[in-house]
Amino acid sequence: MSKPKKIIWIDDNPQRRRTAEDVGATFFNVRNQDLATTIEKLLAKAPPSLVIIDHVLDKTATKNPLFQRGSTIAEALKEKWPSCPVVGVTNIGQIDHVDQRTRHTYDLFVPFDRFANYLERIESITNGFAVIGKKPPARSSEIFKLLKAPAHEFDRLLAALPEYLYDAELDASMASRLNKWVGHLMERPGFLYDDLWSATFLGLNMVGFRKVEELFLKARYKGLFSTDGSPRWWTNQLKELLYKISPPNAGGYSWNAGRTLPGIIDRRHYSQCFVCDDDFPETVANIDSRSDVRHAMHLKHTILHPDFRRELYFEDMRILKD
């Protein structure tokens, strides 16, 4: 992780100092300290590039329960420094007990035990906030330029844009709200596909997709908050490039054309349904509603995910049929 201009880490566990120093952060050990005084002094200074804060701050000298949660501090920090991202950390055993409203107080909320897995994501958020801070979009349409979206996607993106990013809502807190929406675009397939969805769209498994991935570099998402470690592809550009390289036969599907791409040799590169092992699975589904494990499957073996509603221009979220 490259070092941003200035990082602050606030924690009441001094054992985390080493991790903070590894990412170039100034560590504020608030164990047995008056947290309110520390925060007041910090807010009197210039804003940093990033704040990382422990979610559970119950080892300070502050007895007020409101100040024993990093989310409360995060709200104060973002009110004073709206263009500064705030990342919350907590032990992995505690993270499941934090409700969604509280999690959304942070721009990213991660288990400390796996902090190293999020370094690239944290860096992308820090850089993205800096870009927005230098030249915030004055209207909704300018957001799509920050995404480096293809021009033909602007109308669809505008239709899918949440109300909290309409022109009238573009205030100082926009960076956090834009981070939230771009996170949604990257997490839910529709405008963007991850590697498993892209492979399935092309009729390939992950081994096959890795052989042809470079053919689709122009479709890679390179906009705000993108990361190399978790790449995404613009779905319509993926399709355009596919049909330019391998024009489809009459009535052919993308998964037929994908199997004629240069470098694809035989069935060892083809996608197969996780359930029945037959060819051409049309979708990607989780194995159940509680698991993040996903596989390519035929639609007939899946049902709609009970925790997700349907959204315009996005794929349905699905799980394996019981």
C-alpha positions as CSV (number, residue, x, y, z in Angstrom):
1,M,0.0,0.0,0.0
2,S,1.5,3.4,-1.0
3,K,1.4,5.9,1.8
4,P,-1.1,8.7,1.5
5,K,-0.2,12.2,2.6
6,K,-1.3,11.7,6.2
7,I,-3.1,8.9,8.0
8,I,-4.4,8.9,11.6
9,W,-5.1,5.8,13.6
10,I,-7.1,6.1,16.8
11,D,-7.2,3.1,19.1
12,D,-7.2,2.0,22.7
13,N,-5.3,-1.1,21.9
14,P,-1.5,-0.3,21.8
15,Q,-0.7,-3.6,20.3
16,R,-2.1,-2.3,17.0
17,R,0.6,0.4,16.8
18,R,2.8,-1.9,14.6
19,T,0.1,-2.3,12.0
20,A,-0.6,1.4,12.0
21,E,3.1,2.2,11.4
22,D,3.2,-0.4,8.7
23,V,0.6,1.6,6.7
24,G,2.3,4.9,7.5
25,A,-0.2,6.1,10.1
26,T,0.3,8.2,13.1
27,F,-1.0,6.1,16.0
28,F,-3.0,7.8,18.8
29,N,-3.1,5.5,21.7
30,V,-6.1,6.6,23.7
31,R,-6.0,3.9,26.3
32,N,-6.7,5.6,29.7
33,Q,-6.8,8.9,27.9
34,D,-9.5,11.6,27.7
35,L,-10.9,10.7,24.2
36,A,-12.9,13.9,23.9
37,T,-9.8,16.1,24.5
38,T,-7.8,14.0,21.9
39,I,-10.5,14.4,19.3
40,E,-10.9,18.1,20.0
41,K,-7.2,18.7,19.4
42,L,-7.3,16.6,16.2
43,L,-10.2,18.6,14.8
44,A,-8.3,21.8,15.3
45,K,-5.7,20.7,12.8
46,A,-5.8,20.3,9.0
47,P,-7.7,17.2,7.8
48,P,-5.7,14.1,7.1
49,S,-6.0,11.9,4.0
50,L,-7.5,9.0,6.0
51,V,-8.7,8.2,9.6
52,I,-8.7,4.6,10.9
53,I,-10.5,4.2,14.2
54,D,-11.3,1.3,16.5
55,H,-15.0,0.7,16.7
56,V,-14.9,-0.3,20.4
57,L,-13.2,2.3,22.5
58,D,-14.0,1.1,26.0
59,K,-10.5,1.3,27.5
60,T,-10.3,5.1,27.5
61,A,-10.8,7.4,30.5
62,T,-14.0,8.6,29.0
63,K,-17.1,7.2,30.8
64,N,-19.7,8.6,28.5
65,P,-21.0,5.5,26.5
66,L,-21.4,7.7,23.4
67,F,-17.7,8.1,23.2
68,Q,-17.0,4.4,23.6
69,R,-17.9,3.7,20.0
70,G,-15.8,4.7,17.0
71,S,-18.9,5.3,15.0
72,T,-19.8,8.3,17.2
73,I,-16.3,9.7,16.7
74,A,-16.6,9.0,13.0
75,E,-19.7,11.1,12.7
76,A,-17.9,14.0,14.5
77,L,-14.9,13.6,12.2
78,K,-17.0,13.6,9.0
79,E,-19.0,16.6,10.1
80,K,-15.7,18.6,10.4
81,W,-13.8,16.8,7.6
82,P,-16.5,15.6,5.1
83,S,-13.9,14.8,2.4
84,C,-11.9,12.6,4.7
85,P,-12.6,8.9,4.6
86,V,-13.0,7.1,7.9
87,V,-12.3,3.3,8.2
88,G,-13.6,1.4,11.2
89,V,-11.9,-1.7,12.5
90,T,-12.9,-4.2,15.1
91,N,-12.1,-7.8,16.1
92,I,-13.6,-10.4,13.8
93,G,-15.6,-11.9,16.7
94,Q,-17.4,-8.5,17.2
95,I,-18.1,-7.5,13.6
96,D,-21.3,-9.6,13.2
97,H,-22.9,-7.8,16.2
98,V,-22.6,-4.4,14.6
99,D,-25.9,-3.3,12.9
100,Q,-26.0,-2.0,9.3
101,R,-26.8,1.6,10.3
102,T,-23.7,1.7,12.5
103,R,-21.5,0.1,9.8
104,H,-22.6,2.8,7.3
105,T,-21.2,5.5,9.6
106,Y,-17.9,4.4,8.3
107,D,-16.7,4.5,4.6
108,L,-15.4,1.0,5.2
109,F,-15.8,-1.3,8.1
110,V,-13.3,-4.2,8.4
111,P,-12.2,-6.9,10.8
112,F,-8.8,-6.1,12.2
113,D,-7.8,-9.7,12.0
114,R,-7.9,-9.5,8.2
115,F,-6.8,-5.9,7.9
116,A,-4.1,-6.8,5.4
117,N,-6.7,-8.1,3.0
118,Y,-8.3,-4.6,2.7
119,L,-5.2,-2.5,2.1
120,E,-5.8,-2.1,-1.7
121,R,-9.5,-1.2,-1.0
122,I,-8.5,1.3,1.6
123,E,-6.0,2.9,-0.7
124,S,-8.6,3.1,-3.5
125,I,-11.0,4.8,-1.1
126,T,-8.3,7.3,0.0
127,N,-7.4,8.1,-3.5
128,G,-11.0,8.4,-4.6
129,F,-11.9,10.8,-1.9
130,A,-8.8,12.9,-2.8
131,V,-10.0,13.1,-6.5
132,I,-13.5,14.1,-5.4
133,G,-12.1,16.7,-3.0
134,K,-10.0,18.3,-5.7
135,K,-12.9,18.7,-8.2
136,P,-16.3,17.6,-6.8
137,P,-18.9,17.0,-9.5
138,A,-21.3,19.9,-9.8
139,R,-24.1,17.8,-11.3
140,S,-25.1,14.1,-11.4
141,S,-23.9,13.6,-15.0
142,E,-20.4,14.5,-14.0
143,I,-20.3,11.5,-11.7
144,F,-20.3,9.2,-14.7
145,K,-17.1,10.8,-15.9
146,L,-15.4,10.0,-12.6
147,L,-16.5,6.4,-13.2
148,K,-14.9,6.6,-16.6
149,A,-18.1,5.0,-17.9
150,P,-18.7,4.5,-21.6
151,A,-20.8,7.3,-23.0
152,H,-23.6,5.0,-24.1
153,E,-24.0,3.9,-20.4
154,F,-24.9,7.4,-19.2
155,D,-28.6,7.2,-19.7
156,R,-28.9,3.8,-17.9
157,L,-26.7,5.0,-15.1
158,L,-28.8,8.1,-14.7
159,A,-31.9,6.0,-14.5
160,A,-30.3,3.8,-11.8
161,L,-28.8,6.7,-9.8
162,P,-30.1,6.8,-6.2
163,E,-31.8,9.9,-5.0
164,Y,-29.0,10.7,-2.6
165,L,-26.8,11.5,-5.6
166,Y,-29.2,13.8,-7.5
167,D,-28.0,17.3,-8.3
168,A,-29.8,18.8,-5.3
169,E,-28.0,16.4,-2.9
170,L,-24.4,17.1,-4.1
171,D,-23.1,18.7,-0.9
172,A,-19.9,18.2,1.1
173,S,-20.8,14.7,2.2
174,M,-21.0,13.5,-1.4
175,A,-17.7,11.6,-1.3
176,S,-19.1,9.2,1.3
177,R,-22.3,8.7,-0.6
178,L,-20.6,8.2,-3.9
179,N,-18.3,5.6,-2.3
180,K,-21.4,3.8,-1.1
181,W,-23.0,3.8,-4.6
182,V,-19.9,2.7,-6.5
183,G,-19.5,-0.1,-3.9
184,H,-23.0,-1.2,-4.9
185,L,-22.2,-1.1,-8.6
186,M,-19.1,-3.3,-8.0
187,E,-20.8,-5.7,-5.6
188,R,-24.1,-6.3,-7.6
189,P,-23.7,-7.5,-11.1
190,G,-25.4,-5.4,-13.8
191,F,-23.4,-2.5,-15.1
192,L,-20.2,-4.3,-14.0
193,Y,-19.3,-8.0,-13.8
194,D,-16.7,-9.5,-11.6
195,D,-14.4,-12.3,-13.0
196,L,-16.8,-15.2,-12.2
197,W,-19.8,-13.4,-13.9
198,S,-17.6,-12.5,-16.8
199,A,-16.3,-16.0,-17.2
200,T,-19.9,-17.4,-17.1
201,F,-21.1,-14.8,-19.6
202,L,-18.4,-16.0,-22.0
203,G,-19.2,-19.7,-21.4
204,L,-15.9,-20.3,-19.6
205,N,-14.7,-21.4,-16.3
206,M,-12.1,-19.4,-14.4
207,V,-9.2,-21.2,-16.0
208,G,-10.5,-20.4,-19.5
209,F,-11.3,-16.8,-18.5
210,R,-7.7,-16.2,-17.4
211,K,-6.5,-17.3,-20.8
212,V,-8.6,-14.6,-22.6
213,E,-8.8,-11.9,-20.0
214,E,-6.3,-9.6,-21.7
215,L,-8.5,-9.5,-24.8
216,F,-11.0,-7.5,-22.7
217,L,-8.7,-4.9,-21.1
218,K,-10.7,-2.1,-22.7
219,A,-13.7,-3.2,-20.8
220,R,-12.0,-3.1,-17.4
221,Y,-13.4,-0.7,-14.9
222,K,-10.8,2.0,-14.2
223,G,-12.9,4.6,-12.6
224,L,-13.4,5.9,-9.0
225,F,-12.6,3.3,-6.2
226,S,-11.4,0.6,-8.7
227,T,-8.8,-1.9,-7.6
228,D,-6.5,-4.3,-9.5
229,G,-7.1,-7.1,-7.0
230,S,-10.8,-7.1,-7.5
231,P,-11.3,-6.2,-11.1
232,R,-14.6,-5.5,-12.7
233,W,-15.7,-5.2,-16.4
234,W,-18.3,-3.1,-18.0
235,T,-20.8,-5.7,-19.2
236,N,-21.8,-4.0,-22.4
237,Q,-18.2,-3.4,-23.4
238,L,-17.4,-7.0,-22.6
239,K,-20.2,-8.0,-25.1
240,E,-19.0,-5.5,-27.8
241,L,-15.4,-6.7,-27.6
242,L,-16.5,-10.4,-27.6
243,Y,-18.6,-10.0,-30.8
244,K,-15.9,-8.0,-32.5
245,I,-13.4,-10.8,-31.9
246,S,-15.8,-13.7,-32.3
247,P,-18.9,-12.7,-34.2
248,P,-21.9,-14.9,-33.1
249,N,-23.7,-17.3,-35.4
250,A,-27.4,-16.6,-36.0
251,G,-29.2,-17.1,-32.8
252,G,-26.0,-17.7,-30.9
253,Y,-25.4,-16.6,-27.4
254,S,-22.4,-15.0,-25.7
255,W,-21.4,-18.3,-24.1
256,N,-21.2,-19.9,-27.6
257,A,-19.1,-17.1,-29.0
258,G,-16.8,-17.1,-25.9
259,R,-15.8,-20.6,-26.5
260,T,-14.4,-19.7,-30.0
261,L,-12.0,-17.1,-28.6
262,P,-8.3,-17.5,-29.3
263,G,-6.6,-19.7,-26.7
264,I,-9.7,-21.6,-25.8
265,I,-8.9,-25.2,-26.6
266,D,-11.4,-27.7,-25.3
267,R,-13.8,-28.5,-22.5
268,R,-11.2,-28.0,-19.8
269,H,-11.9,-24.3,-20.3
270,Y,-15.7,-24.5,-20.5
271,S,-18.1,-23.5,-17.8
272,Q,-20.2,-26.2,-16.2
273,C,-23.2,-26.0,-13.9
274,F,-22.2,-26.6,-10.3
275,V,-25.4,-28.6,-9.7
276,C,-25.7,-30.9,-12.8
277,D,-22.3,-30.5,-14.6
278,D,-24.1,-29.7,-17.8
279,D,-22.9,-27.0,-20.2
280,F,-23.9,-23.3,-20.4
281,P,-24.9,-22.2,-16.9
282,E,-26.6,-18.9,-17.3
283,T,-26.2,-17.3,-13.9
284,V,-24.0,-17.1,-10.8
285,A,-25.6,-18.0,-7.4
286,N,-24.7,-18.4,-3.8
287,I,-24.9,-21.9,-2.3
288,D,-27.3,-20.5,0.4
289,S,-28.6,-17.2,1.8
290,R,-25.9,-17.1,4.5
291,S,-22.9,-17.9,2.4
292,D,-20.7,-15.9,0.2
293,V,-19.6,-19.0,-1.8
294,R,-20.8,-18.7,-5.4
295,H,-20.8,-20.9,-8.4
296,A,-22.0,-20.8,-12.0
297,M,-25.4,-22.5,-12.2
298,H,-28.4,-23.0,-14.5
299,L,-31.3,-20.8,-13.7
300,K,-33.5,-23.8,-13.1
301,H,-31.4,-24.8,-10.1
302,T,-31.7,-21.5,-8.4
303,I,-34.3,-19.2,-6.8
304,L,-34.2,-15.5,-6.0
305,H,-32.1,-14.6,-3.0
306,P,-34.5,-13.7,-0.2
307,D,-32.4,-10.8,1.1
308,F,-32.2,-8.8,-2.2
309,R,-34.9,-7.1,-4.2
310,R,-34.9,-6.8,-7.9
311,E,-33.3,-3.7,-9.4
312,L,-33.5,-2.1,-12.8
313,Y,-30.4,-2.9,-14.9
314,F,-29.0,-5.2,-12.3
315,E,-28.9,-9.0,-12.4
316,D,-31.1,-10.9,-9.9
317,M,-29.3,-12.1,-6.8
318,R,-29.9,-15.9,-6.6
319,I,-29.2,-18.8,-4.4
320,L,-29.1,-22.6,-4.9
321,K,-32.6,-24.1,-4.9
322,D,-33.2,-26.2,-1.8
